Amino acid sequence: MTRQTICPLSSAISVALGTHAGWLAVGPRAMAMGLDDLDLSLPALPGGGMSGGALSDAQIRAYAALYYYGELEGTGLMTVAELLAEDRDAMGVRDEALYRALDGLSRAMRGEWYGAERRQMIFGTMLGLGRSDGIQSALGGLCQSIAQFEQTLSYGGSSYGMSARLDMSADATLRVITQRAAMGLERATQLLNHQLRAAIEVMQNPALHRRVGARDMWGFLQAVAVPAQGQLPDLGRAVRRAQSGSALIAALATARNSGGLAAHLSRDYGMLRSASDWLMNAPQGMLQQPSSGTPYDQPYTPRNSGGWA
């Protein structure tokens, strides 16, 4: 009987595989086999079946940092530091070290600096904070899958199907990252890192803290924040969410190269803690009812700076 190849091969490939590559042929026995006799299982795809192939590991980690900066933007840290630098002369600062720090920040702001409007544009485009199609929603689904996986194993349940569900959640998160990440991701991350460090250097100055009776930078921010809907912002939740979320995103770069998320979780218990921490500090309403697209956290506007000195 003349054997027919399953798929047409170029002559070069045929030679490379060998002229007697019988495993490429359909013989009488194979033609007589029913579907139930075939082994339909396939080997795992490279990286455990997780996607994100359009981005390198370094770009995914850069995105993790961008997420960190985006969540911290909601604390008002950058906005308050910029306003202080702009109003440094009107404030009548008497502390020399503080004035030098504010003056240095002001000079930096006149250079290659992303202002508040540009930052909001970057975070809105690349992160989609507060949106149902943004990174927070994807992280919420990922964290819930991780929590279900851990709970199932803790109670002695079977992990059958859970690994695939985990990889689907990881894949969905990576798809959001791939779709939202734009040109200039790594450059934007580098600049924002520089800006955040400059702002923190100013905001950690004890001379600022003493003016409002605060003990540290976060206490200062809490003191100058304008209550939203009658309540002061919970800065701690935003910071912990930034830390745990960025750790989860960065871990995806490793997980996709190590046999999938389930295999990675068995070696990285820190990822389980990060998922639990993110869920505890998730944006209000994000997990139950996605928002209509309005950012969940607006930058905090400080009180009139006249009296700060």
C-alpha positions as MATLAB code, in Angstrom:
seq = 'MTRQTICPLSSAISVALGTHAGWLAVGPRAMAMGLDDLDLSLPALPGGGMSGGALSDAQIRAYAALYYYGELEGTGLMTVAELLAEDRDAMGVRDEALYRALDGLSRAMRGEWYGAERRQMIFGTMLGLGRSDGIQSALGGLCQSIAQFEQTLSYGGSSYGMSARLDMSADATLRVITQRAAMGLERATQLLNHQLRAAIEVMQNPALHRRVGARDMWGFLQAVAVPAQGQLPDLGRAVRRAQSGSALIAALATARNSGGLAAHLSRDYGMLRSASDWLMNAPQGMLQQPSSGTPYDQPYTPRNSGGWA';
ca = [
       0.000    0.000    0.000;
       1.268    3.411   -0.866;
       1.906    5.449    2.252;
       0.638    8.996    2.434;
       2.355   11.584    4.552;
       0.292   13.375    7.155;
       1.499   16.777    6.010;
       3.468   17.904    2.972;
       7.144   18.426    3.703;
       9.703   20.292    1.669;
      12.427   18.122    0.181;
      15.037   19.734    2.445;
      13.055   18.870    5.592;
      12.405   15.350    4.301;
      16.126   14.793    3.805;
      16.885   16.205    7.234;
      14.385   13.879    8.894;
      15.518   10.888    6.876;
      13.972    9.168    3.891;
      12.629    6.358    6.083;
      10.790    8.525    8.601;
       8.011    5.987    8.978;
       6.508    7.868   11.919;
       5.391   10.529    9.442;
       3.337    8.023    7.472;
      -0.220    6.771    7.832;
      -0.227    2.986    7.430;
      -3.064    0.462    7.455;
      -2.971    0.039   11.248;
      -3.171    3.767   11.911;
      -6.026    4.169    9.454;
      -7.953    1.397   11.181;
      -7.616    2.892   14.669;
     -10.615    4.583   16.192;
     -10.482    7.892   18.068;
     -10.698    6.133   21.426;
      -7.489    4.285   20.645;
      -5.468    7.454   20.129;
      -3.498    9.191   22.841;
      -4.623   12.791   22.507;
      -2.448   14.124   25.320;
       0.169   16.604   24.187;
       3.412   17.706   25.783;
       3.285   21.003   27.640;
       3.873   24.089   25.602;
       7.127   25.987   26.250;
       6.837   27.982   29.459;
       3.998   25.861   30.839;
       1.516   27.133   28.296;
       1.662   30.712   29.565;
       1.813   33.505   27.046;
       3.426   36.925   27.146;
       5.920   35.896   24.497;
       5.833   39.345   22.943;
       7.567   40.776   25.997;
      10.937   39.836   27.429;
      11.444   38.966   31.086;
      13.089   42.361   31.586;
      10.048   44.134   30.108;
       7.643   42.212   32.344;
       9.719   43.206   35.373;
       9.732   46.799   34.116;
       5.952   46.588   33.953;
       5.927   45.310   37.543;
       7.850   48.420   38.575;
       5.470   50.612   36.565;
       2.556   49.070   38.440;
       4.326   49.870   41.714;
       4.725   53.512   40.705;
       1.136   53.701   39.487;
      -0.277   52.502   42.799;
       1.983   54.876   44.743;
       0.760   57.752   42.588;
      -2.589   57.354   44.313;
      -1.005   58.146   47.691;
      -0.253   61.685   46.545;
       3.436   61.323   47.349;
       4.652   62.688   44.014;
       1.993   65.397   43.764;
       2.652   66.771   47.247;
       6.431   66.757   46.725;
       6.028   68.700   43.468;
       3.739   71.278   45.070;
       6.200   71.767   47.912;
       9.026   72.350   45.447;
       6.952   74.864   43.494;
       5.910   76.778   46.633;
       9.247   76.583   48.455;
       9.804   80.370   48.445;
       6.253   81.269   49.400;
       6.438   78.804   52.281;
       9.274   80.705   53.936;
      11.337   77.581   54.618;
      13.917   78.213   57.340;
      15.587   74.785   57.336;
      18.592   74.954   55.012;
      18.712   71.228   54.224;
      15.026   71.171   53.388;
      15.277   74.202   51.141;
      18.236   72.697   49.255;
      16.283   69.486   48.748;
      13.230   71.372   47.483;
      15.381   73.543   45.230;
      17.059   70.452   43.788;
      13.688   68.874   43.135;
      12.498   72.051   41.426;
      15.505   72.007   39.077;
      14.898   68.343   38.293;
      11.266   69.116   37.467;
      12.382   71.620   34.836;
      14.377   68.882   33.093;
      13.246   65.478   31.824;
      10.339   65.041   34.210;
       6.921   63.487   33.856;
       4.382   65.912   35.297;
       1.142   64.766   36.946;
      -0.835   64.887   33.704;
       1.767   62.861   31.817;
       1.991   60.319   34.628;
      -1.765   59.876   34.684;
      -1.694   59.326   30.921;
       1.049   56.702   31.220;
      -0.641   54.887   34.087;
      -4.039   55.103   32.435;
      -2.758   53.691   29.152;
      -0.318   51.058   30.366;
      -2.030   50.023   33.616;
      -5.696   50.941   33.272;
      -5.991   51.408   37.031;
      -9.576   51.172   38.206;
     -10.834   49.730   34.907;
     -12.409   46.341   34.381;
      -9.933   45.667   31.562;
      -6.911   46.907   33.492;
      -4.113   45.215   35.385;
      -5.876   45.381   38.767;
      -8.788   43.306   37.508;
      -6.391   40.747   36.012;
      -4.415   40.603   39.263;
      -7.640   40.080   41.185;
      -8.478   37.034   39.060;
      -4.934   35.715   39.386;
      -4.900   36.114   43.172;
      -8.274   34.401   43.528;
      -7.044   31.448   41.446;
      -3.914   31.195   43.590;
      -6.008   31.331   46.769;
      -8.347   28.585   45.493;
      -5.382   26.434   44.491;
      -3.807   26.793   47.935;
      -7.106   26.115   49.718;
      -7.776   23.000   47.650;
      -4.369   21.530   48.439;
      -4.582   22.522   52.114;
      -7.753   20.460   52.532;
      -6.300   17.490   50.714;
      -8.221   18.050   47.518;
      -7.069   17.076   44.072;
      -5.090   19.564   42.035;
      -6.561   18.068   38.849;
      -7.618   20.937   36.661;
      -6.313   23.560   39.100;
      -2.958   23.814   37.349;
      -4.677   24.605   34.079;
      -6.877   27.181   35.799;
      -3.828   28.804   37.338;
      -2.098   29.010   33.973;
      -5.254   30.482   32.433;
      -5.281   33.231   35.083;
      -1.584   33.877   34.602;
      -2.083   33.888   30.856;
      -4.911   36.432   31.177;
      -2.690   38.682   33.289;
       0.153   38.439   30.799;
      -2.233   39.222   27.949;
      -3.309   42.422   29.697;
       0.339   43.363   30.171;
       1.186   42.559   26.554;
      -1.791   44.493   25.208;
      -1.289   47.544   27.413;
       2.496   47.846   27.486;
       3.559   50.397   24.891;
       6.768   51.666   23.368;
       8.911   53.412   25.927;
       7.911   51.105   28.794;
      11.432   50.576   30.088;
      12.431   54.205   29.574;
       9.318   55.436   31.371;
      10.032   53.056   34.245;
      13.589   54.350   34.594;
      12.467   57.996   34.653;
       9.651   57.320   37.106;
      12.067   55.458   39.368;
      14.353   58.497   39.364;
      11.432   60.817   40.089;
      10.086   58.709   42.931;
      13.490   58.565   44.591;
      13.825   62.349   44.332;
      10.369   62.865   45.822;
      10.987   60.446   48.691;
      14.257   62.195   49.529;
      12.336   65.448   50.008;
       9.372   63.906   51.781;
      11.546   62.112   54.325;
      12.985   65.390   55.634;
      12.168   65.694   59.390;
      11.698   69.461   59.021;
       8.547   68.781   57.024;
       7.248   66.258   59.519;
       7.688   68.620   62.480;
       5.474   71.266   60.856;
       2.413   69.031   61.029;
       3.415   66.974   64.063;
       4.007   63.844   61.999;
       6.504   61.107   62.789;
       7.392   60.146   59.230;
       6.666   60.666   55.544;
       3.410   58.709   55.584;
       2.207   60.579   58.627;
       2.947   63.845   56.834;
       0.970   62.743   53.780;
      -1.926   61.694   55.984;
      -1.849   65.069   57.730;
      -2.007   67.140   54.544;
      -4.454   64.916   52.653;
      -7.926   66.257   51.980;
     -10.533   63.746   53.175;
     -12.376   62.073   50.303;
     -16.063   61.519   51.061;
     -15.420   62.375   54.674;
     -12.608   59.867   55.122;
      -8.851   60.141   55.013;
      -7.148   57.797   52.543;
      -5.725   54.513   53.797;
      -2.157   54.899   52.595;
      -1.109   51.571   54.071;
      -3.451   49.620   51.817;
      -2.180   51.377   48.701;
       1.463   50.759   49.625;
       0.936   47.079   50.460;
      -1.067   46.614   47.276;
       1.755   48.198   45.276;
       4.345   45.922   46.862;
       2.427   42.653   46.566;
       1.115   43.372   43.063;
       4.512   44.242   41.651;
       5.984   41.090   43.215;
       3.285   38.964   41.565;
       3.830   40.480   38.123;
       7.594   40.038   38.357;
       7.107   36.404   39.412;
       5.149   35.697   36.222;
       8.319   36.230   34.202;
       9.961   33.431   36.159;
       6.899   31.179   36.240;
       6.412   31.122   32.487;
       9.968   29.800   32.093;
       9.727   27.156   34.826;
       6.892   24.859   33.802;
       3.897   27.043   34.619;
       2.465   28.745   37.662;
       1.571   25.637   39.676;
       5.142   24.378   39.520;
       6.452   27.816   40.449;
       4.102   28.117   43.438;
       5.475   24.903   44.896;
       8.895   26.569   45.063;
       7.969   30.188   45.769;
       5.817   30.496   48.880;
       6.352   34.245   48.775;
       4.010   34.371   45.789;
       1.243   32.823   47.898;
       1.745   35.506   50.548;
       1.751   38.237   47.904;
      -1.533   36.974   46.451;
      -3.156   36.887   49.879;
      -1.846   40.342   50.720;
      -3.070   41.809   47.426;
      -6.569   40.407   47.963;
      -6.720   41.893   51.452;
      -5.752   45.306   50.078;
      -7.561   45.186   46.736;
      -9.260   48.408   45.561;
     -12.755   48.710   46.964;
     -15.283   47.049   44.664;
     -12.642   45.869   42.168;
     -13.123   42.150   42.778;
     -16.898   42.137   43.130;
     -17.999   44.823   40.719;
     -15.533   46.345   38.244;
     -15.699   50.098   38.050;
     -16.944   52.006   35.047;
     -13.488   53.229   34.228;
     -13.051   56.072   36.693;
      -9.712   55.873   38.537;
     -10.365   54.520   42.028;
      -7.748   56.743   43.615;
      -7.308   60.393   42.771;
      -4.119   62.264   43.698;
      -4.568   63.960   47.037;
      -4.538   67.744   47.021;
      -2.729   69.204   50.030;
      -4.144   72.024   52.071;
      -3.143   75.598   51.431;
       0.621   75.639   51.767;
       0.693   79.040   53.432;
       1.703   78.019   57.017;
       4.143   75.339   55.957;
       7.598   76.587   56.673;
];
